Amino acid sequence: MSTTTEAKMLEVRWHGRGGQGAKTASLLLAQAAFETGAYMQAFPEYGPERMGAPVTAFTRISTAPIRIHSNIYEPDVEVVVDHTLIGTVDVTAGLKKDGGILLVNTADDPEVVRKKTGFEGKIYTIDGSQIALDEIGGNFPNTPMLAAVVKVTDVLDEKKFVENMEGNFKKKFAHKLQVVDGNMRALKRAMQEVKGL
């Protein structure tokens, strides 16, 4: 987390495509933080709202009230939910070189991502799409990517995060408990399979 006056704040920018759940993941991360007593913001940047169109979302988590009400231009963490956006969207624009984290949904190793992006900071990769296909039964990489953010940032206690997400999934999918089980498997697996430099 970066220090802003006496408060600690983590700023996360999400890049994905419509239908992949980047906006939902940003909201779930903020909600999980709120339920641990942190201050938070989460919001999307609206562009063309259609399946497959590039989507940007933002999450701020802080130990003190958040007075900023703008997009995030210099994120601590950049989450790329769809690796095909690399080269199409400048996914590392403003990403802090000192302490910044680039997290990409790809089967590639972090070194491959480094060559594609030129980013010199910390790079983590996870095959969130494959995890989602295996555990949830569809290409919904937002759950694995959400878990990976928690793993690489330590922004939330992992055990409390997992418990919180299970409660949220049970509320959201009350009539589809098999969906809860799949999401929980994806969440836990993602926390084990993140690769990083």
N, C-alpha and C positions, 0 to 999 in steps of 0.2 A: 504494500500500500504506500502511496505517496503521502508526504506530510503536507497538509494545508493548515497554516497556523499551528494550533495544538491538536487539531483533529487529524485522524487518519481517514483518507478517502481512497477508494478503489474505483476507477472509471473503466468500464468495459464497453467496447464497440463491437457489434455483431454484424457480419456481412453474410447474407444468404440469398436464397431465391424464394419467391412466393410459394407457400405450401410446405416449406421445410421446417417451419416452426421457430425461426430466429426470434421473432417478436415474442412468441410464447415463452421461449427459454429465457429471454431477458426479463420478462415479468415474473417467472417462477424463481429466478435467482434473487430478484428484489424481494419477493414475498418471503422466501426462506430467510433472508437477512432480517427483514422486519420482524419475523417471529422469534428471532434471537435477540431482539432489542436494538438493532441497528437502525439508522436512518437510511432511507433509500429513495431512488427514483428509477423509473423504467418507462421508456416510451419509444415508439418507432418513428422513423422519418418516412413520411408517406410520399411515395412516388406512384408509378403505375401499379395499381393493385390487381395484379393478375398472376396466375400460376406461372412460375418460372422467371418472372421479372426480378431483377436485383432488388433486395430489401436491406435496409439498414435499421438497426435497433440499438438502444443504449441502456446501460444500467450504471447507476452510481450507488455505492454503499459507503456509509460514513459513520464514524463514532459520534458525530455532532450534526446538528441540523444543517441541511444542504441549502445554501443560498443561491447557487448557480441554477439558471433555468435556460440552458442552451444545449445544443448538440454537443457531443464530445469530440473535440478536435485533436486532443493530445492524449489518447487513451493509454492506460497502464497495460491493458490487455486487449488484443485484437482477436476475435473469434471468427474464423472463416468456416462457415457451415457447409459451403460448396466450393471445393478447391478449383472448379473451373472458372471461378471469378478472378483467380490470380492471372494477371495479364489483361483482364478486361476492366477491373476496378482496381484502383490504387489502394490495396488493402493495408499497406503499411504507412499511409499518409499520416504524419503527425505522431506515429507510434513512438513512444519514448525509447530511445536507444539505450539509455542507462536504466536498467531494471524493467524495461518493457518486455512483454510476452506476446509472441505470435503463436496462436493455437489453431491448427488446420485439420479439418476433416479430410483425411487422405490415407491411403495405404502406403504412401511413400515415407521414407525416413526423413527426419528433420533436415539432414544435410541436402537432400534433393530440394526441399522447400527453400532452404537458404540460397541455393544457386538460382532458383526461379525468381526469388523476391529481392535478393541482395540485402536482406535484413541482417544486421550484425548482432542483435540481442538474442534473448532466449527464444528458442523455437521448440514447440511440442507438436507432435502429430498423433492422431488416433483415427482408426478406421471406423468412425461413428456410423457410417452408412451400413457397413457390413454387420456391425453389432446390432443395429436396429433391425436389419433384415432377419438376422438369426433369432433375436430375442422377442421382437415385437411383431415381426411378420410383414414389415413394410419399410420403405426408405423414409423413416422419420428420425433423422439424426440429431434432433434437438435435445432429446433426453441424454444420449451419450455425451454430447458436447457440453451440456450443462454440468454434468458430473465431472468432466475433464477440467472445466474452469475451476470448480471447487478444489480439485486435486492439485492443480499446478499453482494456485494462488494462496491456499490456506486461508481464504477469506472467511470461511465458516468451518466450524468443527465438523469433521466428516460424519461422525456417528449421528450428531443432531440433525445434520443435513439429510441423511438417509431416512431417519425417522420422520422428519418433516415432510419429505417428498412422498413417503408412503401414505401419510395422512392426506396430503393434497390429492394424490392420485385416487385414493379411495373415495374422496368427495366428488372429484371430477368424473370418475368412471364407475359410479356406484352400481350401475346396471350392467357393467361389463368387467367383472372382476378379473377375467383372464387378461385384460389389457393392463390392469394394475400389476399383475405378476410379471408380465413381459417387460413393462417399463422398469420395474424394480430390478429385474435381472440385467437389463441394459445399463442401468445406472451403476450397479455394483461392478459389473464387468468393465465398464469404461474407466472406472477409477483404478483398475488394475492394469489396464492395457495402454495407458498414455506413454508415448515414447518422447524423450526430450534430450536436448544437448545441455 
